Amino acid sequence: MTDAAVTAPRADTSEGMSYLETLPQRLVTLYLPLGLILIVLLFPFYWMALTAIKPDAQLIDMETYNPFWVVHPTFKHIQKLLFETEYPRWLWNTMYVAAGATVLSIAASVLAAYSIVRLQFRGAQVVGALIFFAYLVPPSILFIPMASVIHAYGLFDSPVALILVYPTLLIPFSTWLLMGYFKTIPFELEECALIDGASRWQILIKIILPLAVPGLISAFIFSFTLCWNEFIYALTLLSSTPNKTVPVAIVNEFVDGDIYRWGALMAGALVGSLPLVILYAFFVEHYVSAMTGAVKE
């Protein structure tokens, strides 16, 4: 063994992830915080599912039965929800409105984001900032004038009204998100396409959009989720029971004065959350990567 090998400094292991080497350190710095976060995030879903399968006696008598567990589970509430109410119609209305508003918003956001980022016209950055600031306007300020416009055009109490109103909430954030993602795509690709004679529309359709699929998926998930959970506009613009969406219908139809039918309420919330859970389960990786690309800029 040479002197150089003997005197070579040892690798420094005091940095990086070395603080997770021992079990007590991992317990305090990793497992305990993650466990607390999981409890806080998952407990509402646990309580919702637990209430949906509890018999009526256990929902009322909290002293005899443990409120955090169910003794004799029943699917009576879910069966009554699906087969004795108009819940399937409400679920379809919610899906129809969310899909329609999301498609309109993504189409407008793609055109707006591409023009701001790539065309570089005078005042493009100011326009981009103003579009994002429009997202910060609270819906509680806008729903009254929006309701007046919808009523004037004869669209009151129609799901189409929500499809036309929701883009006012979705387009600003989706545009900002896609702007950040479009900036990560090399401009040299467009220059080569322009030299070859491609038009701006061909560049957008054949080059930008295929490369921006994760960003489009992220914007779609955000828009679809916001439409699915939106309450104020749906409560204001829809009045008849068959036309309501799930968030409004379960509150209006399963609450009689001061009497709350908790089993039906939680069953409706549980079934209504399943489509979003499935959506996030399939596309969560694309959602995270697109959000990272947007924040990077």
C-alpha positions, 0 to 999 in steps of 0.5 A: 500500500502506497503512502498516498493511499494511506494518507488519503482523506476519508469521505465525509459522511456528515452531509447528505442523508446521513442523519437518517442512518440510525433508527431513532433518527429516522423515527424522529425526523422521518416516520413521525412527521410523515405519520402525523401528516398522513393522519391529518390528511386521511382522517377526514376520509376515514370518518366519511367512510365510517359514517357512510356504513354506520347504522342509524343507531350508532350515528345517534348514540355516541355514548354506547357505541365507539364513535371511531369504529363501527360494530355492525356495518351496513350499506343501507345509506349507499344503497338508498343514495344510489337507487332511491335518490337522483344521485346518479343524475347529480353525478352525471351533471357534475361530470358533464359540467366539469368536463365541458368547462375544463375542455374550454378552459384548457383550449383558451389557456393553451392559446393564451400561454403560447402567445404570451411566452413565444410571440413576445409582443409588447407588454406580454409579461404585464398581460401574463401577470394580470391574467394571474392576478385575475385568479386571485379575485374571490368568487364571492365578489363575482357570483352576483354579477355573473348570475345577473348576466346568466339570467339575462341570457336565459341560461339560469338553472341550466348546467350550460351556465356553469360550463360558461362561468367556470372558465373565469376561474380556471383560465387564469391559473391554467394559463399561468401554469402552462406559461411556466411549462412552455418556458421549459421547452427549448425555443430552438425547436421552433426556430428549426420548424420556422426555417423549414416553413412551418406555421405557428399553428403547426408548431403549436399542434405538432411540436409544443403540445406533444412536449407539453403533455404533462403540463396539459394533464396538470392543468386538466386535473386542477381545472377538473377538480375545481369544477367538481368541488365548486359550490357558490356558482352551482348554488346560485345558478341552479335551482331545480333538483334534477339539474344540481351538481353533487356538492350542492345536491347532497347539502340541499336534499339531505339536510331538513332544517336542523336535521342532518341525515349524516349517513346519506351525507357522508355516503354522497360525499364518499361516492362523489370523491371516488372519481377524483381519487381515480383521476389522481391515482393515474396521473399524479406523476404527470401532475407533480412534474408539471407543477415542478416545471411551472414553479421552476420559472 
